[in-house]
Amino acid sequence: MAFVTRRGGDRLNISFTPSTVPKGFGASYVAAWAAALTPAQTVPQVGDLVKIDTSANDLVKQCVASDVPYGMVWSVNSSNGTLSIVKFAATRQIILEYNGAVTIGHSVQANGTPGVIPIGGVLRNQVKDATFAAGSGVIWAVDEPRTGLLIVEFPGTAATG
């Protein structure tokens, strides 16, 4: 019997591996590009790409253009300032929105812009094409599962924390 579903999609294995970690966020979390939106983004949102914030212990902040993502906000705890971060530190395939020309086999960087295509009901931050030395992950499919989206596999080489 043949498979009848798409081959690509988010493959996070959240319940089987320690891929989701709690992190805090500081006053500098929101990137300047997000603060300049109308309406302005003032707090973390599900789908934000994040990097390690070295200003204090155990913090992340939103990626700006050309940052290499550490992970993505999976959920926001509204009462205590804790974010659940899907850490790109084990093999993961994830659907992301891209901006500009992208090439299968290249890596990605944050684009520093919000997404406009809902993925599972959430607008994830956009990515752009990068060289291997300047990015992370590998683009496996372009315009899947629809035009404007791609599938990136993060091979487990991202920083841990």
N, C-alpha and C positions, 0 to 999 in steps of 0.2 A: 504494500500500500504506500502511495506517495504522500509526502508531507503536504498539507494544505494551508499551512501558515507561513508567514514571512520568515526568512532565515535570520534577519537582523532585528535588533531592538535592544532595550536596556537589559543587560545581564549583570546584575550586581551581586548576587549570592549573599544578600544581607544577613539572612538567618543562619548561614553556614560558616561564615568567616568573620573575623573582627574588622569589617570594612566600614562600619559606622562608628564614629567616635564623637564624644561630647566635646565641644569647644566653647570658649567665651568669645566675646567681641568687645572692643573698646570704642571710645568716642570717634576714632578715625576709621571705623569699619567701612562706612559708605564712601565709595569712590567719588571723586569730583564729577565725573560724567553722570553718575546716577543722581547726585544732589542737584545737578543742573536740569534734570528732566522736569517736564510740566505734566502732572504734579511731581514734585521732587520726591525721590526715594530717600527716606530718612532713617529707616531701620532695615535690618537684614530681611531678605525675602527668600522663600523656597525657589531654588533654581539659580541662585547667585553662585558664580565661580569664585573660589576663595584661594588665598595664599596664606602662608604663615606670617603672623604679625609678631615681630621680635621686640615690640615695645614693652611687653609684660608676659608673664607666664601663661601658656596654654591658650593663646588668642589666635584668631584668624581675622583677615580683613578682605574686602571685596577686591577682585583683580581689576587692574587697569589694563589698557592696551599693551600688548606684548608680554604680559606676565605669563609665566608657566603655572597653570592651575595645580594646586595641592589637592583640591576636592571640590565638592558642590554641596550647597545647603540642601539637606533633605527634609528637615523640619525645624520649626522655630518654637521654642517653649516661651509662651508669652508672659510667664510669671517670674522667671528667675534669670533671664539673660543667657540661657544655654541654647546652643545650636547643635543639631545632629548633622554631622558632616560625613558624606560618603567620601572616604579617602581613596584617592587614586593610587593606592600602594599595593595593590594586588591585581591580577588580571581581571579587567572589567571592560565590557563593551557598553557604550552609552550613546544615546542619540542626542546630538547637539545641533543647534542652528548655526549656519556659517554665513560669513559676509565676505564677498570678493571671490576670486578664483581659488579653487582648492584642487589638490591632486591626490589621487589614491596613492598611498605609500608614504606621504609626507606626514609631518607632525603638526600639532596645533598649538596656538597661543590664544590667550584671551583677546577679544577684540575691543573690549572696553565699551560695549554697547548692550542695551537690553534686547532680548529677543522679541519678535513680533508674531511668531508661530507658536501656538500652544502645543506643548508636548505633555500629554497626560494631564491637560488642564492647567499647566504651569508654563510661564514664560521664562525659559532658561537663558542666561547670558549667552551672547554670540561668541564664536571662535573664528579665527582666521588661520590661513595656511602658514606654516613655519618650516624652516629647515630643521633637520634632526638635532643639530647642536643647540638650537634656540627654542625648541618646543618640547612637547611631551606627547605620548601616545602615537598611534599610527592610524591614519584614515583608511578604513576598510571599504567603505561604500559612500558614494556621493548621490544626493537626491533620493535617498531611501530613509524612511519609508515614504517620503514625498519630497517634491522639489523644495530646496532651501534647507534641507536637513542632511546630516551625514552621520555615519556610525564611526566612532573612534574607539579603538581598543587601547586601554592603558595597560602596559605590560608589567606593572608592579615595580617600577623604578622611581616613583615619586618619593619625595622626602616623607619620612614618618614623623608622627608627633602626637 
